[in-house]
Amino acid sequence: MTDPKTTPETGRLALVTGASRGLGAALAELLTPEHHIVAVARTTGALEELDDRIRARGGAATLAPMDITNADAMAQLCRSIHDRWGRVDTWVHAAVHAPPLGPAGYLDLKDWERAVDVNVTATGRLITFLAPLLGEAGRAMFFDDPRGGQKFFGAYGSTKAAQIALARSWQTETARTGPQVHVLEPRAMATATRLRFFPGEDRSALASAGDEAARLLATI
């Protein structure tokens, strides 16, 4: 039986966008002892594996296999959270699209549009959906990866920088009123996203997503 403190009615609620793997999945697991997890990602199988790990920790999760760029689906999810639980205590925004590296003069327009949709447009839309649910007491977490201006990182670096600029504006605007908005900078991790960028890298020196998630949570 689930520990009562992890149920939405008596404990806290954490929404994790980009929960299927990497830092998002690791944070979902670490938040489990005191939070019911609403886990959002496109990959159903990975979400089910996360659910197994959360249950093994004595927690509980609600799985939401959907694309964060689907405005109607995300609006319905936030409405359902409001109707059932009335709030979100913690929002972890770890969803990201990492296009292949390439020269700015040869951008693949499909990858570019997907990066804008996921990294910028969906983030802005989700802030408007979640600000009322977070209220004054909630907290949101964003994760910087300062690649803007680096060669071959044009699509990823520029859209990730735009996402973080938006998060920092929200952070400044809510500094006195809440919610708390945290912009964190993870260390290099042995994730699928980094492997996409640096396929030949020696990964033995990279942090694990679990260790880095624990370090980041300890800073806030």
Backbone bond lengths (Angstrom), bond angles and torsions (degrees), N, CA, C in turn:
res aa  C-N    CA-C-N  psi(-1)  N-CA   C-N-CA  omega(-1)  CA-C   N-CA-C  phi
1 M - - - 1.464 - - 1.533 109.40 -
2 T 1.330 116.28 141.09 1.449 121.09 179.83 1.514 111.33 -66.96
3 D 1.319 116.79 136.41 1.452 121.82 174.27 1.523 108.95 -56.84
4 P 1.356 119.61 128.04 1.462 120.82 -175.95 1.519 113.76 -54.90
5 K 1.331 118.61 -29.48 1.461 119.00 -176.29 1.524 112.32 -68.30
6 T 1.344 116.90 -13.63 1.453 118.90 179.92 1.521 112.66 -95.74
7 T 1.319 118.40 -2.13 1.452 119.84 -179.58 1.516 109.95 -80.00
8 P 1.342 117.84 148.80 1.448 120.54 -178.35 1.522 113.83 -59.16
9 E 1.334 116.38 -31.48 1.452 118.96 -175.32 1.526 112.61 -72.97
10 T 1.333 117.79 -30.26 1.456 120.01 -174.39 1.524 113.59 -116.90
11 G 1.332 116.63 -14.38 1.448 119.51 -178.38 1.512 111.59 -116.40
12 R 1.314 116.46 -150.62 1.447 122.30 -179.23 1.522 110.38 -104.41
13 L 1.318 114.31 161.61 1.455 120.44 -179.65 1.524 108.93 -120.24
14 A 1.337 117.07 128.75 1.459 122.27 177.07 1.522 108.91 -119.52
15 L 1.317 116.14 126.69 1.456 122.25 173.15 1.524 107.74 -100.45
16 V 1.321 116.42 123.81 1.464 121.23 -179.61 1.525 107.87 -118.12
17 T 1.321 116.51 110.95 1.463 121.62 175.11 1.521 107.90 -95.28
18 G 1.327 115.08 126.60 1.464 120.33 -171.02 1.511 110.33 85.84
19 A 1.339 116.01 45.96 1.463 121.55 -170.35 1.517 114.20 -94.13
20 S 1.314 118.65 -1.63 1.463 119.01 -169.11 1.514 114.21 -75.80
21 R 1.341 117.44 -27.43 1.464 119.30 -176.26 1.524 109.49 -158.52
22 G 1.334 115.44 177.60 1.453 120.66 174.15 1.517 114.10 60.98
23 L 1.326 115.24 -143.52 1.454 120.91 -175.41 1.520 112.16 -64.28
24 G 1.316 118.08 -37.02 1.463 120.58 179.45 1.517 111.91 -61.46
25 A 1.336 116.66 -46.23 1.462 120.40 179.04 1.521 110.97 -65.22
26 A 1.331 116.71 -41.17 1.460 120.29 -179.50 1.525 111.42 -63.48
27 L 1.327 116.91 -41.40 1.464 119.95 178.60 1.527 111.21 -68.57
28 A 1.314 116.84 -36.76 1.467 119.37 177.25 1.526 110.26 -59.46
29 E 1.321 116.72 -43.03 1.461 120.25 178.87 1.526 111.65 -64.91
30 L 1.316 117.08 -43.01 1.467 119.99 -177.38 1.519 112.47 -70.02
31 L 1.321 117.39 -28.08 1.465 120.72 178.69 1.527 112.69 -80.57
32 T 1.331 115.62 -9.79 1.460 121.24 -173.99 1.534 115.14 -56.87
33 P 1.332 120.76 -41.80 1.466 118.08 -174.72 1.522 115.00 -56.55
34 E 1.329 117.62 -30.92 1.462 119.89 -177.15 1.521 113.17 -120.01
35 H 1.309 118.25 6.35 1.453 121.15 -176.59 1.527 111.23 -134.91
36 H 1.307 115.38 142.17 1.458 120.19 160.16 1.520 105.68 -81.28
37 I 1.331 117.20 132.74 1.450 121.78 -173.85 1.526 110.45 -100.76
38 V 1.319 116.63 126.79 1.456 122.05 167.17 1.527 105.66 -102.26
39 A 1.322 116.13 109.07 1.460 122.20 -171.21 1.522 110.22 -104.76
40 V 1.331 115.35 121.18 1.468 121.87 -177.60 1.523 109.82 -114.60
41 A 1.321 116.41 129.12 1.467 122.59 173.48 1.515 107.51 -169.04
42 R 1.324 116.08 166.99 1.466 119.53 -178.68 1.522 112.74 -82.53
43 T 1.331 118.02 -23.84 1.463 121.45 -171.39 1.521 111.19 -94.37
44 T 1.321 116.31 106.11 1.460 120.59 -175.90 1.522 111.77 -62.19
45 G 1.328 117.27 -44.18 1.453 119.90 -177.97 1.514 112.46 -59.93
46 A 1.321 117.45 -42.62 1.461 121.06 179.81 1.529 110.73 -66.47
47 L 1.325 116.87 -36.37 1.465 119.58 176.68 1.528 110.88 -65.60
48 E 1.317 116.71 -38.74 1.462 119.62 178.49 1.524 111.32 -65.23
49 E 1.327 116.63 -37.32 1.467 119.94 175.95 1.524 110.88 -65.51
50 L 1.337 116.66 -39.84 1.465 120.55 175.34 1.522 110.43 -61.49
51 D 1.313 116.72 -42.53 1.467 120.85 179.20 1.521 110.78 -59.29
52 D 1.326 117.32 -40.58 1.466 120.76 177.79 1.528 110.70 -60.76
53 R 1.330 116.41 -42.51 1.470 119.71 -178.90 1.528 111.08 -69.17
54 I 1.317 116.13 -37.03 1.470 119.48 178.09 1.527 109.96 -66.16
55 R 1.328 117.29 -42.81 1.461 120.40 178.15 1.525 111.18 -63.56
56 A 1.334 116.57 -36.06 1.462 120.09 178.49 1.523 111.49 -64.35
57 R 1.320 116.71 -24.81 1.462 121.69 177.04 1.534 112.21 -87.75
58 G 1.326 116.38 1.45 1.451 120.21 -179.23 1.512 114.05 85.94
59 G 1.323 117.23 14.04 1.459 121.21 -177.79 1.511 112.54 -103.93
60 A 1.316 114.70 -170.54 1.458 120.86 -179.07 1.517 109.14 -144.77
61 A 1.323 115.11 149.05 1.461 120.54 -178.63 1.511 110.73 -139.04
62 T 1.304 115.36 152.34 1.452 123.23 168.01 1.522 106.41 -110.75
63 L 1.312 117.36 121.78 1.462 121.56 -176.63 1.527 110.14 -93.23
64 A 1.325 115.91 133.33 1.460 121.63 -179.58 1.525 108.58 -128.49
65 P 1.334 117.70 83.65 1.469 120.62 -179.14 1.526 110.56 -75.22
66 M 1.312 116.51 96.21 1.457 121.02 -177.90 1.513 109.78 -154.58
67 D 1.315 114.48 164.08 1.460 122.79 179.47 1.522 107.97 -93.73
68 I 1.329 117.18 127.11 1.470 118.99 -176.89 1.520 112.41 -67.51
69 T 1.340 118.44 -13.07 1.462 119.44 176.66 1.528 112.34 -81.28
70 N 1.328 117.32 -8.10 1.461 121.26 177.16 1.529 108.41 -82.23
71 A 1.308 116.35 98.45 1.471 120.95 -172.93 1.518 111.52 -60.59
72 D 1.330 117.62 -42.33 1.464 120.12 -177.62 1.523 111.04 -65.17
73 A 1.335 116.70 -42.16 1.465 120.36 -179.57 1.524 111.06 -64.63
74 M 1.329 117.03 -43.12 1.455 119.67 -179.29 1.521 111.47 -69.64
75 A 1.328 117.21 -35.69 1.463 119.96 176.25 1.526 110.33 -63.81
76 Q 1.336 116.73 -41.51 1.454 120.48 179.04 1.517 111.36 -66.12
77 L 1.338 116.57 -39.61 1.461 119.81 177.76 1.530 110.75 -61.75
78 C 1.314 116.92 -46.88 1.474 119.95 -179.34 1.523 110.65 -65.44
79 R 1.314 116.77 -36.55 1.469 119.92 176.68 1.528 110.02 -64.60
80 S 1.336 116.95 -41.71 1.461 120.45 179.09 1.526 111.28 -64.74
81 I 1.327 116.96 -39.05 1.467 120.27 175.93 1.513 109.90 -61.59
82 H 1.324 116.38 -44.33 1.470 119.84 179.03 1.519 111.16 -61.09
83 D 1.321 116.31 -46.65 1.464 119.73 -175.64 1.525 111.95 -67.43
84 R 1.328 117.40 -35.40 1.464 119.69 -176.61 1.523 113.09 -87.87
85 W 1.358 115.89 -42.11 1.463 119.38 -171.28 1.525 114.11 -119.16
86 G 1.332 116.14 -22.11 1.453 119.38 173.99 1.518 115.97 80.65
87 R 1.323 117.54 -0.59 1.467 118.28 -174.92 1.520 109.85 -168.58
88 V 1.332 115.04 166.60 1.465 124.20 164.51 1.517 105.94 -129.22
89 D 1.318 117.13 126.05 1.464 120.85 179.48 1.526 111.68 -84.77
90 T 1.335 116.39 -38.07 1.461 121.30 -178.59 1.513 109.29 -138.45
91 W 1.332 115.38 130.83 1.460 120.85 172.95 1.517 107.78 -117.14
92 V 1.322 116.20 120.62 1.462 123.24 175.81 1.523 107.63 -106.80
93 H 1.326 117.17 114.30 1.463 119.97 -178.07 1.526 109.26 -105.70
94 A 1.324 114.66 92.54 1.468 121.34 -177.98 1.522 112.52 -109.31
95 A 1.319 117.62 2.70 1.464 120.40 -179.87 1.520 110.08 -71.26
96 V 1.325 115.85 136.79 1.465 120.06 179.86 1.520 109.13 -156.02
97 H 1.317 115.45 148.23 1.472 119.82 170.35 1.513 107.60 -109.46
98 A 1.324 116.15 126.05 1.454 122.38 -177.95 1.528 109.20 -112.74
99 P 1.323 117.54 94.54 1.467 119.17 179.19 1.526 111.35 -66.89
100 P 1.311 117.60 159.17 1.469 119.62 175.13 1.527 110.96 -60.39
101 L 1.312 116.20 149.87 1.456 120.36 176.78 1.523 110.16 -69.16
102 G 1.325 114.31 148.27 1.456 118.77 177.85 1.508 110.97 179.97
103 P 1.323 117.88 163.52 1.459 121.27 179.77 1.528 112.02 -63.61
104 A 1.320 116.22 145.79 1.464 120.47 -179.12 1.526 111.57 -61.37
105 G 1.320 116.15 -29.44 1.454 119.26 -179.73 1.516 114.63 -76.18
106 Y 1.325 116.89 -3.48 1.466 121.21 -178.72 1.525 111.18 -131.14
107 L 1.319 116.55 39.41 1.459 120.11 -179.54 1.525 110.88 -61.32
108 D 1.308 115.73 135.85 1.458 120.79 169.21 1.530 107.01 -79.58
109 L 1.307 117.17 116.01 1.465 119.78 -170.91 1.524 112.66 -65.38
110 K 1.336 118.07 -31.24 1.464 119.18 177.30 1.521 110.53 -66.10
111 D 1.328 116.62 -43.62 1.461 119.80 177.16 1.523 111.20 -65.28
112 W 1.328 116.15 -40.01 1.462 120.39 178.38 1.528 110.64 -60.34
113 E 1.321 116.46 -48.76 1.468 119.98 -178.88 1.520 111.28 -63.77
114 R 1.316 116.30 -38.29 1.469 119.34 178.18 1.527 110.51 -65.60
115 A 1.328 117.76 -40.51 1.465 120.98 178.38 1.518 110.96 -63.58
116 V 1.321 117.38 -42.18 1.471 120.47 177.55 1.524 110.16 -64.05
117 D 1.326 116.66 -44.20 1.466 120.46 -178.03 1.531 111.85 -62.33
118 V 1.333 116.66 -47.03 1.461 120.53 -175.56 1.518 111.47 -78.09
119 N 1.313 116.14 -51.44 1.464 119.82 -169.38 1.520 113.24 -78.95
120 V 1.328 117.41 -27.12 1.467 120.15 -175.23 1.529 111.88 -115.10
121 T 1.335 116.50 -64.76 1.463 119.52 -172.39 1.524 112.07 -61.48
122 A 1.322 117.39 -47.99 1.473 119.76 -179.28 1.517 111.27 -64.29
123 T 1.331 117.58 -36.11 1.463 120.18 178.27 1.518 110.53 -63.55
124 G 1.328 116.81 -46.59 1.457 119.24 178.49 1.513 112.39 -61.18
125 R 1.327 117.00 -41.27 1.460 120.52 179.01 1.527 110.99 -64.87
126 L 1.321 116.88 -42.63 1.462 120.22 -178.79 1.527 111.74 -65.55
127 I 1.318 117.57 -35.47 1.471 119.28 176.54 1.520 109.90 -59.37
128 T 1.330 117.21 -43.46 1.471 118.95 -179.99 1.525 111.45 -67.18
129 F 1.345 117.29 -34.19 1.463 120.18 178.54 1.531 111.59 -71.21
130 L 1.333 116.23 -38.86 1.462 119.91 -169.25 1.519 114.43 -93.72
131 A 1.310 118.47 -21.03 1.465 119.79 179.70 1.530 111.80 -52.97
132 P 1.338 119.71 -46.02 1.475 118.48 178.68 1.518 113.17 -66.18
133 L 1.332 117.69 -33.27 1.464 120.36 -179.91 1.521 111.59 -72.99
134 L 1.323 116.93 -33.47 1.460 120.51 178.24 1.524 111.68 -75.28
135 G 1.325 116.65 -33.10 1.456 120.60 178.28 1.524 112.21 60.78
136 E 1.322 115.54 -148.95 1.461 120.40 -179.12 1.525 112.59 -84.99
137 A 1.326 117.07 -24.78 1.466 120.32 -170.89 1.517 114.14 -99.02
138 G 1.319 118.44 -10.78 1.453 120.81 -176.73 1.511 112.90 -78.36
139 R 1.318 115.10 176.78 1.461 120.72 177.99 1.520 109.45 -141.57
140 A 1.326 114.88 146.78 1.465 121.71 177.63 1.516 108.66 -125.51
141 M 1.319 116.40 145.07 1.461 121.99 -179.42 1.518 110.35 -125.27
142 F 1.325 114.21 129.20 1.460 122.57 173.90 1.525 108.25 -121.94
143 F 1.330 116.10 159.57 1.454 120.24 -171.66 1.526 110.19 -130.65
144 D 1.321 115.16 111.43 1.451 120.97 -177.48 1.521 110.78 -78.40
145 D 1.313 115.21 149.14 1.463 122.80 173.53 1.526 105.46 -145.77
146 P 1.325 117.67 84.29 1.469 121.33 -168.05 1.520 114.20 -71.08
147 R 1.325 115.34 83.38 1.467 121.88 179.29 1.527 111.66 -106.58
148 G 1.329 117.10 -4.16 1.455 119.94 -177.51 1.518 111.58 -56.43
149 G 1.320 116.33 129.40 1.455 121.46 179.91 1.508 114.97 89.62
150 Q 1.326 118.29 -11.56 1.458 120.03 177.36 1.534 110.01 -76.27
151 K 1.315 115.89 144.99 1.455 118.60 -177.69 1.523 111.09 -64.10
152 F 1.298 114.05 139.21 1.467 125.25 178.30 1.529 113.63 73.88
153 F 1.337 118.02 -3.09 1.457 121.13 177.79 1.535 111.76 -99.97
154 G 1.329 117.71 22.33 1.452 120.18 -172.91 1.519 114.97 -52.91
155 A 1.332 118.07 -52.97 1.463 120.95 -176.02 1.526 111.43 -69.24
156 Y 1.321 115.93 -49.17 1.469 118.86 -179.22 1.525 111.08 -69.61
157 G 1.322 117.23 -49.54 1.453 120.55 -174.42 1.517 112.92 -61.03
158 S 1.332 117.42 -41.91 1.461 119.93 -177.33 1.523 112.10 -72.11
159 T 1.337 117.35 -39.44 1.463 118.76 -178.83 1.526 111.74 -75.77
160 K 1.333 116.89 -33.80 1.463 119.19 175.14 1.528 110.22 -67.36
161 A 1.340 117.16 -39.45 1.467 120.52 177.39 1.517 111.19 -63.26
162 A 1.325 117.02 -38.16 1.466 120.46 177.79 1.527 111.05 -65.38
163 Q 1.334 115.55 -40.75 1.468 119.40 177.15 1.523 111.11 -59.31
164 I 1.322 116.47 -46.38 1.462 120.31 -176.73 1.524 111.10 -70.96
165 A 1.337 117.98 -33.86 1.465 120.25 175.23 1.524 110.52 -61.08
166 L 1.322 116.23 -40.77 1.468 120.49 177.61 1.523 110.52 -65.12
167 A 1.326 116.97 -43.83 1.464 120.80 178.76 1.529 111.35 -61.83
168 R 1.336 116.47 -40.53 1.465 118.94 -179.70 1.527 111.81 -68.41
169 S 1.323 117.38 -34.14 1.464 119.39 174.37 1.525 110.39 -62.15
170 W 1.322 115.83 -45.78 1.468 120.10 178.42 1.522 110.22 -62.59
171 Q 1.319 116.96 -40.08 1.463 121.75 178.43 1.526 111.02 -58.78
172 T 1.322 116.99 -45.89 1.461 121.12 -179.73 1.520 111.32 -66.44
173 E 1.311 116.27 -40.78 1.465 121.09 -177.50 1.522 112.54 -66.35
174 T 1.327 117.03 -29.59 1.465 120.82 -174.30 1.522 113.00 -106.95
175 A 1.325 117.35 10.54 1.465 120.49 -174.78 1.523 112.43 -56.89
176 R 1.322 117.56 -35.98 1.474 121.08 -178.16 1.528 113.05 -97.28
177 T 1.312 116.49 -23.69 1.466 119.29 -172.34 1.517 114.01 -104.82
178 G 1.342 117.72 -19.19 1.448 120.76 -171.37 1.522 110.05 80.35
179 P 1.325 117.22 162.81 1.464 127.08 1.79 1.526 112.12 -70.29
180 Q 1.332 115.37 166.15 1.451 120.11 173.78 1.534 108.73 -75.41
181 V 1.307 115.73 127.29 1.466 120.52 178.88 1.525 107.80 -114.83
182 H 1.312 116.18 119.92 1.463 122.10 -177.89 1.519 109.70 -110.31
183 V 1.316 116.28 128.39 1.459 121.92 172.91 1.527 106.44 -110.43
184 L 1.321 115.77 108.42 1.456 122.44 -173.35 1.527 109.96 -107.74
185 E 1.323 116.20 151.78 1.465 120.35 179.74 1.525 109.34 -120.09
186 P 1.320 116.90 97.11 1.467 120.01 -179.92 1.526 111.85 -64.80
187 R 1.318 115.34 151.05 1.455 120.50 170.79 1.527 109.22 -74.32
188 A 1.315 115.39 167.97 1.463 120.16 179.21 1.525 110.12 -60.04
189 M 1.319 116.21 126.86 1.461 121.82 -176.24 1.524 111.00 -121.84
190 A 1.298 115.54 155.72 1.466 121.72 178.59 1.533 109.32 -84.09
191 T 1.328 115.82 68.81 1.459 122.05 -178.19 1.526 110.43 -108.29
192 A 1.335 115.11 168.28 1.464 119.99 177.90 1.521 111.20 -65.86
193 T 1.338 116.80 -34.05 1.463 119.86 179.15 1.523 110.88 -63.22
194 R 1.331 116.78 -45.95 1.465 118.96 179.74 1.528 111.29 -66.57
195 L 1.314 116.76 -36.93 1.459 119.89 177.79 1.527 110.81 -61.38
196 R 1.313 116.32 -34.32 1.471 120.70 177.39 1.523 111.22 -62.23
197 F 1.340 115.96 -36.12 1.455 120.84 -178.81 1.527 113.00 -84.42
198 F 1.331 116.44 -36.62 1.471 121.17 -174.27 1.528 110.04 -129.07
199 P 1.317 117.51 71.17 1.478 120.19 -173.12 1.522 114.54 -64.51
200 G 1.318 119.09 -25.54 1.454 119.84 -177.92 1.509 114.18 -100.21
201 E 1.309 116.99 10.76 1.463 121.50 -175.17 1.525 112.10 -71.61
202 D 1.317 116.44 145.77 1.462 121.92 171.32 1.529 107.66 -73.56
203 R 1.317 116.92 110.97 1.466 120.76 -173.63 1.529 113.32 -88.66
204 S 1.324 116.61 -1.75 1.463 119.31 -176.99 1.525 112.45 -66.14
205 A 1.334 117.15 -25.95 1.462 120.48 -178.27 1.526 112.66 -91.07
206 L 1.321 117.44 -3.17 1.458 120.91 -177.07 1.526 110.98 -84.28
207 A 1.329 115.17 148.96 1.461 120.57 178.01 1.522 110.18 -72.16
208 S 1.313 116.11 152.30 1.463 119.69 171.33 1.521 108.79 -80.54
209 A 1.324 116.09 153.54 1.461 119.60 178.96 1.524 110.92 -61.39
210 G 1.336 116.94 -37.02 1.461 119.83 179.70 1.516 113.19 -64.28
211 D 1.332 116.31 -45.01 1.466 119.79 179.37 1.521 110.99 -65.37
212 E 1.327 116.05 -40.04 1.458 119.08 -178.71 1.528 111.26 -70.30
213 A 1.315 117.30 -36.25 1.458 120.41 176.00 1.524 110.84 -61.05
214 A 1.328 116.72 -42.63 1.469 120.45 178.72 1.521 110.97 -64.19
215 R 1.324 116.70 -40.80 1.464 119.79 179.63 1.526 111.26 -64.13
216 L 1.316 116.30 -44.19 1.466 120.27 -178.11 1.524 111.40 -65.74
217 L 1.323 116.85 -42.40 1.467 119.03 179.29 1.522 111.26 -62.62
218 A 1.318 117.05 -32.88 1.464 120.30 -179.68 1.518 112.83 -70.43
219 T 1.329 117.60 -14.93 1.462 120.68 -178.39 1.512 113.60 -89.34
220 I 1.321 118.08 -7.18 1.466 119.12 -176.12 1.531 111.47 -121.62
